[in-house]
């Protein structure tokens, strides 16, 4: 876990933080580097789709539920590797 320091704290920037766009941008750049250097490592999935406007919130809820389940796995897990997860869902 070179370059990272494990703490007991859960660090989370609020959506109104002046640094939130920089945080998201930095992680997206890191993903681009990782896909370029080692595309077979990790899970990378991109999708552009259409749906009914009434289903926009339903799709969002699917991902929010998945994040809740993901947290249930992460919290008791020991610190062995550093993982990155970025999810973007927005209308174009």
PDB file with one MODEL, atoms N, CA, C and O in Angstrom:
MODEL        1
ATOM      1  N   UNK A   1       0.825  -1.180   0.000  1.00  0.00           N
ATOM      2  CA  UNK A   1       0.000   0.000   0.000  1.00  0.00           C
ATOM      3  C   UNK A   1       0.873   1.249   0.000  1.00  0.00           C
ATOM      4  O   UNK A   1       0.628   2.208   0.732  1.00  0.00           O
ATOM      5  N   UNK A   2       1.878   1.205  -0.829  1.00  0.00           N
ATOM      6  CA  UNK A   2       2.827   2.308  -0.919  1.00  0.00           C
ATOM      7  C   UNK A   2       2.119   3.606  -1.289  1.00  0.00           C
ATOM      8  O   UNK A   2       1.297   3.633  -2.205  1.00  0.00           O
ATOM      9  N   UNK A   3       2.437   4.668  -0.582  1.00  0.00           N
ATOM     10  CA  UNK A   3       1.833   5.962  -0.848  1.00  0.00           C
ATOM     11  C   UNK A   3       0.551   6.218  -0.079  1.00  0.00           C
ATOM     12  O   UNK A   3      -0.016   7.307  -0.172  1.00  0.00           O
ATOM     13  N   UNK A   4       0.082   5.231   0.680  1.00  0.00           N
ATOM     14  CA  UNK A   4      -1.147   5.376   1.446  1.00  0.00           C
ATOM     15  C   UNK A   4      -0.879   5.060   2.908  1.00  0.00           C
ATOM     16  O   UNK A   4      -0.014   4.243   3.225  1.00  0.00           O
ATOM     17  N   UNK A   5      -1.618   5.705   3.794  1.00  0.00           N
ATOM     18  CA  UNK A   5      -1.495   5.461   5.216  1.00  0.00           C
ATOM     19  C   UNK A   5      -2.859   5.048   5.758  1.00  0.00           C
ATOM     20  O   UNK A   5      -3.847   5.760   5.580  1.00  0.00           O
ATOM     21  N   UNK A   6      -2.905   3.910   6.412  1.00  0.00           N
ATOM     22  CA  UNK A   6      -4.151   3.406   6.975  1.00  0.00           C
ATOM     23  C   UNK A   6      -4.427   4.133   8.287  1.00  0.00           C
ATOM     24  O   UNK A   6      -3.534   4.307   9.116  1.00  0.00           O
ATOM     25  N   UNK A   7      -5.685   4.554   8.462  1.00  0.00           N
ATOM     26  CA  UNK A   7      -6.110   5.188   9.711  1.00  0.00           C
ATOM     27  C   UNK A   7      -7.378   4.489  10.193  1.00  0.00           C
ATOM     28  O   UNK A   7      -7.960   3.679   9.471  1.00  0.00           O
ATOM     29  N   UNK A   8      -7.790   4.796  11.378  1.00  0.00           N
ATOM     30  CA  UNK A   8      -9.037   4.277  11.917  1.00  0.00           C
ATOM     31  C   UNK A   8     -10.215   5.139  11.472  1.00  0.00           C
ATOM     32  O   UNK A   8     -11.372   4.773  11.681  1.00  0.00           O
ATOM     33  N   UNK A   9      -9.920   6.279  10.863  1.00  0.00           N
ATOM     34  CA  UNK A   9     -10.951   7.221  10.470  1.00  0.00           C
ATOM     35  C   UNK A   9     -11.539   6.879   9.106  1.00  0.00           C
ATOM     36  O   UNK A   9     -10.852   6.343   8.236  1.00  0.00           O
ATOM     37  N   UNK A  10     -12.807   7.194   8.935  1.00  0.00           N
ATOM     38  CA  UNK A  10     -13.472   7.109   7.653  1.00  0.00           C
ATOM     39  C   UNK A  10     -13.518   8.536   7.124  1.00  0.00           C
ATOM     40  O   UNK A  10     -14.214   9.385   7.679  1.00  0.00           O
ATOM     41  N   UNK A  11     -12.786   8.796   6.064  1.00  0.00           N
ATOM     42  CA  UNK A  11     -12.680  10.155   5.529  1.00  0.00           C
ATOM     43  C   UNK A  11     -13.619  10.290   4.332  1.00  0.00           C
ATOM     44  O   UNK A  11     -13.554   9.501   3.389  1.00  0.00           O
ATOM     45  N   UNK A  12     -14.474  11.277   4.378  1.00  0.00           N
ATOM     46  CA  UNK A  12     -15.461  11.476   3.314  1.00  0.00           C
ATOM     47  C   UNK A  12     -15.659  12.969   3.105  1.00  0.00           C
ATOM     48  O   UNK A  12     -15.954  13.702   4.049  1.00  0.00           O
ATOM     49  N   UNK A  13     -15.494  13.417   1.864  1.00  0.00           N
ATOM     50  CA  UNK A  13     -15.766  14.813   1.551  1.00  0.00           C
ATOM     51  C   UNK A  13     -17.252  14.975   1.244  1.00  0.00           C
ATOM     52  O   UNK A  13     -17.835  14.167   0.521  1.00  0.00           O
ATOM     53  N   UNK A  14     -17.846  16.000   1.784  1.00  0.00           N
ATOM     54  CA  UNK A  14     -19.245  16.289   1.483  1.00  0.00           C
ATOM     55  C   UNK A  14     -19.356  16.851   0.064  1.00  0.00           C
ATOM     56  O   UNK A  14     -18.398  17.401  -0.480  1.00  0.00           O
ATOM     57  N   UNK A  15     -20.539  16.698  -0.516  1.00  0.00           N
ATOM     58  CA  UNK A  15     -20.760  17.166  -1.886  1.00  0.00           C
ATOM     59  C   UNK A  15     -20.543  18.664  -2.063  1.00  0.00           C
ATOM     60  O   UNK A  15     -20.256  19.116  -3.171  1.00  0.00           O
ATOM     61  N   UNK A  16     -20.674  19.437  -0.995  1.00  0.00           N
ATOM     62  CA  UNK A  16     -20.492  20.883  -1.117  1.00  0.00           C
ATOM     63  C   UNK A  16     -19.059  21.329  -0.788  1.00  0.00           C
ATOM     64  O   UNK A  16     -18.792  22.528  -0.700  1.00  0.00           O
ATOM     65  N   UNK A  17     -18.144  20.378  -0.608  1.00  0.00           N
ATOM     66  CA  UNK A  17     -16.744  20.724  -0.351  1.00  0.00           C
ATOM     67  C   UNK A  17     -16.143  21.398  -1.585  1.00  0.00           C
ATOM     68  O   UNK A  17     -16.416  20.975  -2.709  1.00  0.00           O
ATOM     69  N   UNK A  18     -15.330  22.436  -1.393  1.00  0.00           N
ATOM     70  CA  UNK A  18     -14.681  23.072  -2.550  1.00  0.00           C
ATOM     71  C   UNK A  18     -13.672  22.142  -3.236  1.00  0.00           C
ATOM     72  O   UNK A  18     -13.206  22.440  -4.336  1.00  0.00           O
ATOM     73  N   UNK A  19     -13.339  21.037  -2.604  1.00  0.00           N
ATOM     74  CA  UNK A  19     -12.355  20.100  -3.160  1.00  0.00           C
ATOM     75  C   UNK A  19     -12.990  18.890  -3.842  1.00  0.00           C
ATOM     76  O   UNK A  19     -12.274  18.043  -4.374  1.00  0.00           O
ATOM     77  N   UNK A  20     -14.328  18.794  -3.838  1.00  0.00           N
ATOM     78  CA  UNK A  20     -14.984  17.584  -4.325  1.00  0.00           C
ATOM     79  C   UNK A  20     -14.731  17.346  -5.812  1.00  0.00           C
ATOM     80  O   UNK A  20     -14.502  16.206  -6.217  1.00  0.00           O
ATOM     81  N   UNK A  21     -14.768  18.387  -6.628  1.00  0.00           N
ATOM     82  CA  UNK A  21     -14.547  18.178  -8.063  1.00  0.00           C
ATOM     83  C   UNK A  21     -13.104  17.756  -8.326  1.00  0.00           C
ATOM     84  O   UNK A  21     -12.851  16.940  -9.212  1.00  0.00           O
ATOM     85  N   UNK A  22     -12.168  18.297  -7.577  1.00  0.00           N
ATOM     86  CA  UNK A  22     -10.770  17.892  -7.716  1.00  0.00           C
ATOM     87  C   UNK A  22     -10.575  16.439  -7.292  1.00  0.00           C
ATOM     88  O   UNK A  22      -9.836  15.699  -7.941  1.00  0.00           O
ATOM     89  N   UNK A  23     -11.227  16.030  -6.219  1.00  0.00           N
ATOM     90  CA  UNK A  23     -11.145  14.646  -5.753  1.00  0.00           C
ATOM     91  C   UNK A  23     -11.647  13.684  -6.835  1.00  0.00           C
ATOM     92  O   UNK A  23     -10.972  12.709  -7.168  1.00  0.00           O
ATOM     93  N   UNK A  24     -12.826  13.962  -7.377  1.00  0.00           N
ATOM     94  CA  UNK A  24     -13.383  13.101  -8.418  1.00  0.00           C
ATOM     95  C   UNK A  24     -12.495  13.083  -9.661  1.00  0.00           C
ATOM     96  O   UNK A  24     -12.279  12.030 -10.261  1.00  0.00           O
ATOM     97  N   UNK A  25     -11.991  14.235 -10.038  1.00  0.00           N
ATOM     98  CA  UNK A  25     -11.117  14.329 -11.218  1.00  0.00           C
ATOM     99  C   UNK A  25      -9.842  13.519 -11.017  1.00  0.00           C
ATOM    100  O   UNK A  25      -9.427  12.788 -11.917  1.00  0.00           O
ATOM    101  N   UNK A  26      -9.224  13.638  -9.864  1.00  0.00           N
ATOM    102  CA  UNK A  26      -7.981  12.901  -9.598  1.00  0.00           C
ATOM    103  C   UNK A  26      -8.190  11.392  -9.669  1.00  0.00           C
ATOM    104  O   UNK A  26      -7.361  10.680 -10.237  1.00  0.00           O
ATOM    105  N   UNK A  27      -9.295  10.895  -9.095  1.00  0.00           N
ATOM    106  CA  UNK A  27      -9.559   9.455  -9.147  1.00  0.00           C
ATOM    107  C   UNK A  27      -9.863   9.003 -10.565  1.00  0.00           C
ATOM    108  O   UNK A  27      -9.485   7.896 -10.950  1.00  0.00           O
ATOM    109  N   UNK A  28     -10.542   9.838 -11.354  1.00  0.00           N
ATOM    110  CA  UNK A  28     -10.804   9.455 -12.747  1.00  0.00           C
ATOM    111  C   UNK A  28      -9.503   9.403 -13.536  1.00  0.00           C
ATOM    112  O   UNK A  28      -9.322   8.503 -14.356  1.00  0.00           O
ATOM    113  N   UNK A  29      -8.595  10.344 -13.308  1.00  0.00           N
ATOM    114  CA  UNK A  29      -7.283  10.302 -13.974  1.00  0.00           C
ATOM    115  C   UNK A  29      -6.505   9.046 -13.579  1.00  0.00           C
ATOM    116  O   UNK A  29      -5.857   8.419 -14.417  1.00  0.00           O
ATOM    117  N   UNK A  30      -6.574   8.691 -12.308  1.00  0.00           N
ATOM    118  CA  UNK A  30      -5.902   7.474 -11.830  1.00  0.00           C
ATOM    119  C   UNK A  30      -6.468   6.249 -12.551  1.00  0.00           C
ATOM    120  O   UNK A  30      -5.719   5.341 -12.911  1.00  0.00           O
ATOM    121  N   UNK A  31      -7.777   6.222 -12.762  1.00  0.00           N
ATOM    122  CA  UNK A  31      -8.400   5.105 -13.482  1.00  0.00           C
ATOM    123  C   UNK A  31      -7.906   5.052 -14.920  1.00  0.00           C
ATOM    124  O   UNK A  31      -7.606   3.973 -15.430  1.00  0.00           O
ATOM    125  N   UNK A  32      -7.819   6.196 -15.575  1.00  0.00           N
ATOM    126  CA  UNK A  32      -7.323   6.238 -16.960  1.00  0.00           C
ATOM    127  C   UNK A  32      -5.907   5.673 -17.023  1.00  0.00           C
ATOM    128  O   UNK A  32      -5.597   4.888 -17.919  1.00  0.00           O
ATOM    129  N   UNK A  33      -5.051   6.060 -16.093  1.00  0.00           N
ATOM    130  CA  UNK A  33      -3.678   5.530 -16.043  1.00  0.00           C
ATOM    131  C   UNK A  33      -3.684   4.019 -15.848  1.00  0.00           C
ATOM    132  O   UNK A  33      -2.939   3.299 -16.513  1.00  0.00           O
ATOM    133  N   UNK A  34      -4.524   3.541 -14.934  1.00  0.00           N
ATOM    134  CA  UNK A  34      -4.564   2.113 -14.628  1.00  0.00           C
ATOM    135  C   UNK A  34      -5.054   1.306 -15.823  1.00  0.00           C
ATOM    136  O   UNK A  34      -4.511   0.239 -16.110  1.00  0.00           O
ATOM    137  N   UNK A  35      -6.063   1.795 -16.518  1.00  0.00           N
ATOM    138  CA  UNK A  35      -6.588   1.094 -17.691  1.00  0.00           C
ATOM    139  C   UNK A  35      -5.529   1.058 -18.790  1.00  0.00           C
ATOM    140  O   UNK A  35      -5.380   0.050 -19.481  1.00  0.00           O
ATOM    141  N   UNK A  36      -4.808   2.142 -18.947  1.00  0.00           N
ATOM    142  CA  UNK A  36      -3.749   2.215 -19.967  1.00  0.00           C
ATOM    143  C   UNK A  36      -2.594   1.272 -19.637  1.00  0.00           C
ATOM    144  O   UNK A  36      -2.103   0.565 -20.517  1.00  0.00           O
ATOM    145  N   UNK A  37      -2.158   1.257 -18.383  1.00  0.00           N
ATOM    146  CA  UNK A  37      -0.979   0.484 -17.979  1.00  0.00           C
ATOM    147  C   UNK A  37      -1.270  -0.987 -17.720  1.00  0.00           C
ATOM    148  O   UNK A  37      -0.407  -1.831 -17.960  1.00  0.00           O
ATOM    149  N   UNK A  38      -2.451  -1.311 -17.242  1.00  0.00           N
ATOM    150  CA  UNK A  38      -2.768  -2.684 -16.865  1.00  0.00           C
ATOM    151  C   UNK A  38      -4.259  -2.948 -17.063  1.00  0.00           C
ATOM    152  O   UNK A  38      -4.989  -3.102 -16.083  1.00  0.00           O
ATOM    153  N   UNK A  39      -4.725  -3.003 -18.316  1.00  0.00           N
ATOM    154  CA  UNK A  39      -6.161  -3.084 -18.579  1.00  0.00           C
ATOM    155  C   UNK A  39      -6.842  -4.353 -18.077  1.00  0.00           C
ATOM    156  O   UNK A  39      -8.058  -4.354 -17.883  1.00  0.00           O
ATOM    157  N   UNK A  40      -6.100  -5.420 -17.864  1.00  0.00           N
ATOM    158  CA  UNK A  40      -6.726  -6.666 -17.414  1.00  0.00           C
ATOM    159  C   UNK A  40      -6.906  -6.709 -15.898  1.00  0.00           C
ATOM    160  O   UNK A  40      -7.571  -7.611 -15.389  1.00  0.00           O
ATOM    161  N   UNK A  41      -6.337  -5.765 -15.175  1.00  0.00           N
ATOM    162  CA  UNK A  41      -6.450  -5.718 -13.714  1.00  0.00           C
ATOM    163  C   UNK A  41      -7.641  -4.863 -13.317  1.00  0.00           C
ATOM    164  O   UNK A  41      -7.777  -3.738 -13.797  1.00  0.00           O
ATOM    165  N   UNK A  42      -8.468  -5.351 -12.487  1.00  0.00           N
ATOM    166  CA  UNK A  42      -9.603  -4.575 -12.015  1.00  0.00           C
ATOM    167  C   UNK A  42     -10.847  -4.815 -12.850  1.00  0.00           C
ATOM    168  O   UNK A  42     -10.873  -5.680 -13.725  1.00  0.00           O
ATOM    169  N   UNK A  43     -11.854  -4.047 -12.568  1.00  0.00           N
ATOM    170  CA  UNK A  43     -13.129  -4.119 -13.268  1.00  0.00           C
ATOM    171  C   UNK A  43     -13.405  -2.746 -13.847  1.00  0.00           C
ATOM    172  O   UNK A  43     -13.514  -1.763 -13.114  1.00  0.00           O
ATOM    173  N   UNK A  44     -13.517  -2.683 -15.152  1.00  0.00           N
ATOM    174  CA  UNK A  44     -13.792  -1.413 -15.824  1.00  0.00           C
ATOM    175  C   UNK A  44     -14.998  -1.617 -16.718  1.00  0.00           C
ATOM    176  O   UNK A  44     -15.021  -2.522 -17.551  1.00  0.00           O
ATOM    177  N   UNK A  45     -15.992  -0.777 -16.541  1.00  0.00           N
ATOM    178  CA  UNK A  45     -17.241  -0.932 -17.262  1.00  0.00           C
ATOM    179  C   UNK A  45     -17.777   0.458 -17.596  1.00  0.00           C
ATOM    180  O   UNK A  45     -17.943   1.297 -16.711  1.00  0.00           O
ATOM    181  N   UNK A  46     -18.038   0.687 -18.838  1.00  0.00           N
ATOM    182  CA  UNK A  46     -18.608   1.966 -19.270  1.00  0.00           C
ATOM    183  C   UNK A  46     -19.885   1.684 -20.039  1.00  0.00           C
ATOM    184  O   UNK A  46     -19.960   0.723 -20.805  1.00  0.00           O
ATOM    185  N   UNK A  47     -20.881   2.518 -19.833  1.00  0.00           N
ATOM    186  CA  UNK A  47     -22.166   2.307 -20.475  1.00  0.00           C
ATOM    187  C   UNK A  47     -22.846   3.648 -20.701  1.00  0.00           C
ATOM    188  O   UNK A  47     -22.909   4.490 -19.805  1.00  0.00           O
ATOM    189  N   UNK A  48     -23.343   3.825 -21.887  1.00  0.00           N
ATOM    190  CA  UNK A  48     -24.205   4.958 -22.208  1.00  0.00           C
ATOM    191  C   UNK A  48     -25.535   4.339 -22.624  1.00  0.00           C
ATOM    192  O   UNK A  48     -25.561   3.501 -23.524  1.00  0.00           O
ATOM    193  N   UNK A  49     -26.631   4.730 -21.996  1.00  0.00           N
ATOM    194  CA  UNK A  49     -27.899   4.081 -22.271  1.00  0.00           C
ATOM    195  C   UNK A  49     -29.035   5.093 -22.288  1.00  0.00           C
ATOM    196  O   UNK A  49     -28.879   6.237 -21.860  1.00  0.00           O
ATOM    197  N   UNK A  50     -30.159   4.656 -22.781  1.00  0.00           N
ATOM    198  CA  UNK A  50     -31.370   5.470 -22.722  1.00  0.00           C
ATOM    199  C   UNK A  50     -32.361   4.780 -21.798  1.00  0.00           C
ATOM    200  O   UNK A  50     -32.345   3.559 -21.646  1.00  0.00           O
ATOM    201  N   UNK A  51     -33.212   5.572 -21.192  1.00  0.00           N
ATOM    202  CA  UNK A  51     -34.278   5.027 -20.362  1.00  0.00           C
ATOM    203  C   UNK A  51     -35.377   6.065 -20.254  1.00  0.00           C
ATOM    204  O   UNK A  51     -35.196   7.220 -20.640  1.00  0.00           O
ATOM    205  N   UNK A  52     -36.501   5.653 -19.736  1.00  0.00           N
ATOM    206  CA  UNK A  52     -37.586   6.593 -19.484  1.00  0.00           C
ATOM    207  C   UNK A  52     -37.206   7.494 -18.317  1.00  0.00           C
ATOM    208  O   UNK A  52     -36.545   7.054 -17.377  1.00  0.00           O
ATOM    209  N   UNK A  53     -37.619   8.743 -18.378  1.00  0.00           N
ATOM    210  CA  UNK A  53     -37.282   9.697 -17.318  1.00  0.00           C
ATOM    211  C   UNK A  53     -37.714   9.177 -15.948  1.00  0.00           C
ATOM    212  O   UNK A  53     -37.025   9.401 -14.952  1.00  0.00           O
ATOM    213  N   UNK A  54     -38.848   8.485 -15.897  1.00  0.00           N
ATOM    214  CA  UNK A  54     -39.353   7.975 -14.617  1.00  0.00           C
ATOM    215  C   UNK A  54     -38.434   6.893 -14.036  1.00  0.00           C
ATOM    216  O   UNK A  54     -38.493   6.625 -12.836  1.00  0.00           O
ATOM    217  N   UNK A  55     -37.587   6.269 -14.861  1.00  0.00           N
ATOM    218  CA  UNK A  55     -36.691   5.210 -14.390  1.00  0.00           C
ATOM    219  C   UNK A  55     -35.321   5.720 -13.955  1.00  0.00           C
ATOM    220  O   UNK A  55     -34.517   4.960 -13.415  1.00  0.00           O
ATOM    221  N   UNK A  56     -35.056   6.995 -14.185  1.00  0.00           N
ATOM    222  CA  UNK A  56     -33.755   7.570 -13.800  1.00  0.00           C
ATOM    223  C   UNK A  56     -33.472   7.350 -12.308  1.00  0.00           C
ATOM    224  O   UNK A  56     -32.383   6.914 -11.935  1.00  0.00           O
ATOM    225  N   UNK A  57     -34.443   7.648 -11.476  1.00  0.00           N
ATOM    226  CA  UNK A  57     -34.266   7.497 -10.026  1.00  0.00           C
ATOM    227  C   UNK A  57     -34.152   6.023  -9.631  1.00  0.00           C
ATOM    228  O   UNK A  57     -33.416   5.692  -8.701  1.00  0.00           O
ATOM    229  N   UNK A  58     -34.862   5.143 -10.317  1.00  0.00           N
ATOM    230  CA  UNK A  58     -34.774   3.711 -10.030  1.00  0.00           C
ATOM    231  C   UNK A  58     -33.374   3.180 -10.304  1.00  0.00           C
ATOM    232  O   UNK A  58     -32.841   2.387  -9.528  1.00  0.00           O
ATOM    233  N   UNK A  59     -32.781   3.619 -11.412  1.00  0.00           N
ATOM    234  CA  UNK A  59     -31.418   3.190 -11.748  1.00  0.00           C
ATOM    235  C   UNK A  59     -30.446   3.690 -10.681  1.00  0.00           C
ATOM    236  O   UNK A  59     -29.557   2.955 -10.254  1.00  0.00           O
ATOM    237  N   UNK A  60     -30.615   4.923 -10.257  1.00  0.00           N
ATOM    238  CA  UNK A  60     -29.769   5.494  -9.209  1.00  0.00           C
ATOM    239  C   UNK A  60     -29.874   4.677  -7.924  1.00  0.00           C
ATOM    240  O   UNK A  60     -28.866   4.407  -7.271  1.00  0.00           O
ATOM    241  N   UNK A  61     -31.091   4.288  -7.567  1.00  0.00           N
ATOM    242  CA  UNK A  61     -31.311   3.490  -6.355  1.00  0.00           C
ATOM    243  C   UNK A  61     -30.609   2.136  -6.415  1.00  0.00           C
ATOM    244  O   UNK A  61     -30.121   1.646  -5.396  1.00  0.00           O
ATOM    245  N   UNK A  62     -30.555   1.534  -7.591  1.00  0.00           N
ATOM    246  CA  UNK A  62     -29.844   0.255  -7.751  1.00  0.00           C
ATOM    247  C   UNK A  62     -28.385   0.412  -7.336  1.00  0.00           C
ATOM    248  O   UNK A  62     -27.845  -0.428  -6.616  1.00  0.00           O
ATOM    249  N   UNK A  63     -27.757   1.481  -7.787  1.00  0.00           N
ATOM    250  CA  UNK A  63     -26.350   1.698  -7.445  1.00  0.00           C
ATOM    251  C   UNK A  63     -26.172   2.065  -5.977  1.00  0.00           C
ATOM    252  O   UNK A  63     -25.206   1.634  -5.347  1.00  0.00           O
ATOM    253  N   UNK A  64     -27.077   2.843  -5.431  1.00  0.00           N
ATOM    254  CA  UNK A  64     -26.978   3.196  -4.010  1.00  0.00           C
ATOM    255  C   UNK A  64     -27.118   1.966  -3.121  1.00  0.00           C
ATOM    256  O   UNK A  64     -26.437   1.858  -2.101  1.00  0.00           O
ATOM    257  N   UNK A  65     -27.991   1.042  -3.496  1.00  0.00           N
ATOM    258  CA  UNK A  65     -28.129  -0.205  -2.738  1.00  0.00           C
ATOM    259  C   UNK A  65     -26.855  -1.036  -2.837  1.00  0.00           C
ATOM    260  O   UNK A  65     -26.425  -1.640  -1.854  1.00  0.00           O
ATOM    261  N   UNK A  66     -26.251  -1.067  -4.026  1.00  0.00           N
ATOM    262  CA  UNK A  66     -24.992  -1.806  -4.204  1.00  0.00           C
ATOM    263  C   UNK A  66     -23.890  -1.205  -3.339  1.00  0.00           C
ATOM    264  O   UNK A  66     -23.069  -1.938  -2.788  1.00  0.00           O
ATOM    265  N   UNK A  67     -23.863   0.109  -3.215  1.00  0.00           N
ATOM    266  CA  UNK A  67     -22.855   0.752  -2.369  1.00  0.00           C
ATOM    267  C   UNK A  67     -23.051   0.392  -0.899  1.00  0.00           C
ATOM    268  O   UNK A  67     -22.076   0.240  -0.163  1.00  0.00           O
ATOM    269  N   UNK A  68     -24.279   0.259  -0.475  1.00  0.00           N
ATOM    270  CA  UNK A  68     -24.566  -0.154   0.896  1.00  0.00           C
ATOM    271  C   UNK A  68     -24.041  -1.570   1.138  1.00  0.00           C
ATOM    272  O   UNK A  68     -23.424  -1.837   2.170  1.00  0.00           O
ATOM    273  N   UNK A  69     -24.283  -2.470   0.195  1.00  0.00           N
ATOM    274  CA  UNK A  69     -23.799  -3.849   0.328  1.00  0.00           C
ATOM    275  C   UNK A  69     -22.277  -3.888   0.300  1.00  0.00           C
ATOM    276  O   UNK A  69     -21.659  -4.650   1.043  1.00  0.00           O
ATOM    277  N   UNK A  70     -21.677  -3.076  -0.548  1.00  0.00           N
ATOM    278  CA  UNK A  70     -20.218  -3.017  -0.643  1.00  0.00           C
ATOM    279  C   UNK A  70     -19.616  -2.584   0.694  1.00  0.00           C
ATOM    280  O   UNK A  70     -18.583  -3.109   1.109  1.00  0.00           O
ATOM    281  N   UNK A  71     -20.249  -1.643   1.356  1.00  0.00           N
ATOM    282  CA  UNK A  71     -19.763  -1.167   2.654  1.00  0.00           C
ATOM    283  C   UNK A  71     -19.798  -2.272   3.705  1.00  0.00           C
ATOM    284  O   UNK A  71     -18.935  -2.320   4.581  1.00  0.00           O
ATOM    285  N   UNK A  72     -20.779  -3.150   3.626  1.00  0.00           N
ATOM    286  CA  UNK A  72     -20.890  -4.261   4.573  1.00  0.00           C
ATOM    287  C   UNK A  72     -19.704  -5.226   4.439  1.00  0.00           C
ATOM    288  O   UNK A  72     -19.322  -5.881   5.409  1.00  0.00           O
ATOM    289  N   UNK A  73     -19.138  -5.310   3.260  1.00  0.00           N
ATOM    290  CA  UNK A  73     -17.964  -6.166   3.034  1.00  0.00           C
ATOM    291  C   UNK A  73     -16.690  -5.437   3.460  1.00  0.00           C
ATOM    292  O   UNK A  73     -15.801  -6.035   4.066  1.00  0.00           O
ATOM    293  N   UNK A  74     -16.606  -4.151   3.143  1.00  0.00           N
ATOM    294  CA  UNK A  74     -15.382  -3.382   3.388  1.00  0.00           C
ATOM    295  C   UNK A  74     -15.118  -3.147   4.876  1.00  0.00           C
ATOM    296  O   UNK A  74     -13.988  -3.308   5.336  1.00  0.00           O
ATOM    297  N   UNK A  75     -16.136  -2.773   5.620  1.00  0.00           N
ATOM    298  CA  UNK A  75     -15.937  -2.395   7.027  1.00  0.00           C
ATOM    299  C   UNK A  75     -15.206  -3.454   7.845  1.00  0.00           C
ATOM    300  O   UNK A  75     -14.273  -3.095   8.562  1.00  0.00           O
ATOM    301  N   UNK A  76     -15.569  -4.739   7.785  1.00  0.00           N
ATOM    302  CA  UNK A  76     -14.846  -5.727   8.588  1.00  0.00           C
ATOM    303  C   UNK A  76     -13.568  -6.256   7.921  1.00  0.00           C
ATOM    304  O   UNK A  76     -12.827  -7.024   8.534  1.00  0.00           O
ATOM    305  N   UNK A  77     -13.308  -5.856   6.688  1.00  0.00           N
ATOM    306  CA  UNK A  77     -12.168  -6.380   5.942  1.00  0.00           C
ATOM    307  C   UNK A  77     -10.843  -5.810   6.459  1.00  0.00           C
ATOM    308  O   UNK A  77     -10.771  -4.639   6.831  1.00  0.00           O
ATOM    309  N   UNK A  78      -9.800  -6.638   6.481  1.00  0.00           N
ATOM    310  CA  UNK A  78      -8.475  -6.189   6.918  1.00  0.00           C
ATOM    311  C   UNK A  78      -7.804  -5.381   5.815  1.00  0.00           C
ATOM    312  O   UNK A  78      -8.144  -5.517   4.640  1.00  0.00           O
ATOM    313  N   UNK A  79      -6.849  -4.540   6.203  1.00  0.00           N
ATOM    314  CA  UNK A  79      -6.153  -3.656   5.271  1.00  0.00           C
ATOM    315  C   UNK A  79      -5.002  -4.397   4.593  1.00  0.00           C
ATOM    316  O   UNK A  79      -3.912  -4.506   5.155  1.00  0.00           O
ATOM    317  N   UNK A  80      -5.248  -4.908   3.383  1.00  0.00           N
ATOM    318  CA  UNK A  80      -4.200  -5.593   2.635  1.00  0.00           C
ATOM    319  C   UNK A  80      -3.896  -4.907   1.311  1.00  0.00           C
ATOM    320  O   UNK A  80      -2.732  -4.810   0.922  1.00  0.00           O
ATOM    321  N   UNK A  81      -4.916  -4.431   0.617  1.00  0.00           N
ATOM    322  CA  UNK A  81      -4.720  -3.726  -0.648  1.00  0.00           C
ATOM    323  C   UNK A  81      -5.590  -2.481  -0.667  1.00  0.00           C
ATOM    324  O   UNK A  81      -6.583  -2.396   0.056  1.00  0.00           O
ATOM    325  N   UNK A  82      -5.217  -1.522  -1.490  1.00  0.00           N
ATOM    326  CA  UNK A  82      -6.003  -0.303  -1.671  1.00  0.00           C
ATOM    327  C   UNK A  82      -6.778  -0.451  -2.977  1.00  0.00           C
ATOM    328  O   UNK A  82      -6.201  -0.770  -4.017  1.00  0.00           O
ATOM    329  N   UNK A  83      -8.065  -0.221  -2.917  1.00  0.00           N
ATOM    330  CA  UNK A  83      -8.925  -0.328  -4.096  1.00  0.00           C
ATOM    331  C   UNK A  83      -9.544   1.035  -4.385  1.00  0.00           C
ATOM    332  O   UNK A  83      -9.703   1.857  -3.482  1.00  0.00           O
ATOM    333  N   UNK A  84      -9.885   1.263  -5.623  1.00  0.00           N
ATOM    334  CA  UNK A  84     -10.569   2.500  -6.020  1.00  0.00           C
ATOM    335  C   UNK A  84     -11.897   2.135  -6.666  1.00  0.00           C
ATOM    336  O   UNK A  84     -11.985   1.169  -7.424  1.00  0.00           O
ATOM    337  N   UNK A  85     -12.916   2.907  -6.363  1.00  0.00           N
ATOM    338  CA  UNK A  85     -14.234   2.714  -6.966  1.00  0.00           C
ATOM    339  C   UNK A  85     -14.774   4.079  -7.361  1.00  0.00           C
ATOM    340  O   UNK A  85     -14.853   4.982  -6.528  1.00  0.00           O
ATOM    341  N   UNK A  86     -15.136   4.228  -8.598  1.00  0.00           N
ATOM    342  CA  UNK A  86     -15.734   5.472  -9.088  1.00  0.00           C
ATOM    343  C   UNK A  86     -17.006   5.143  -9.845  1.00  0.00           C
ATOM    344  O   UNK A  86     -17.000   4.294 -10.737  1.00  0.00           O
ATOM    345  N   UNK A  87     -18.086   5.804  -9.497  1.00  0.00           N
ATOM    346  CA  UNK A  87     -19.355   5.585 -10.182  1.00  0.00           C
ATOM    347  C   UNK A  87     -19.881   6.941 -10.633  1.00  0.00           C
ATOM    348  O   UNK A  87     -19.962   7.885  -9.848  1.00  0.00           O
ATOM    349  N   UNK A  88     -20.231   7.018 -11.890  1.00  0.00           N
ATOM    350  CA  UNK A  88     -20.818   8.234 -12.445  1.00  0.00           C
ATOM    351  C   UNK A  88     -22.120   7.867 -13.119  1.00  0.00           C
ATOM    352  O   UNK A  88     -22.153   6.982 -13.975  1.00  0.00           O
ATOM    353  N   UNK A  89     -23.177   8.529 -12.746  1.00  0.00           N
ATOM    354  CA  UNK A  89     -24.480   8.304 -13.367  1.00  0.00           C
ATOM    355  C   UNK A  89     -25.142   9.673 -13.506  1.00  0.00           C
ATOM    356  O   UNK A  89     -25.471  10.306 -12.503  1.00  0.00           O
ATOM    357  N   UNK A  90     -25.335  10.125 -14.723  1.00  0.00           N
ATOM    358  CA  UNK A  90     -25.915  11.445 -14.953  1.00  0.00           C
ATOM    359  C   UNK A  90     -26.514  11.511 -16.353  1.00  0.00           C
ATOM    360  O   UNK A  90     -26.080  10.792 -17.253  1.00  0.00           O
ATOM    361  N   UNK A  91     -27.507  12.369 -16.534  1.00  0.00           N
ATOM    362  CA  UNK A  91     -28.088  12.525 -17.871  1.00  0.00           C
ATOM    363  C   UNK A  91     -27.179  13.367 -18.751  1.00  0.00           C
ATOM    364  O   UNK A  91     -26.558  14.324 -18.288  1.00  0.00           O
ATOM    365  N   UNK A  92     -27.111  13.006 -20.000  1.00  0.00           N
ATOM    366  CA  UNK A  92     -26.292  13.782 -20.959  1.00  0.00           C
ATOM    367  C   UNK A  92     -27.145  14.806 -21.683  1.00  0.00           C
ATOM    368  O   UNK A  92     -26.637  15.549 -22.523  1.00  0.00           O
TER     369      UNK A  92
ENDMDL
END
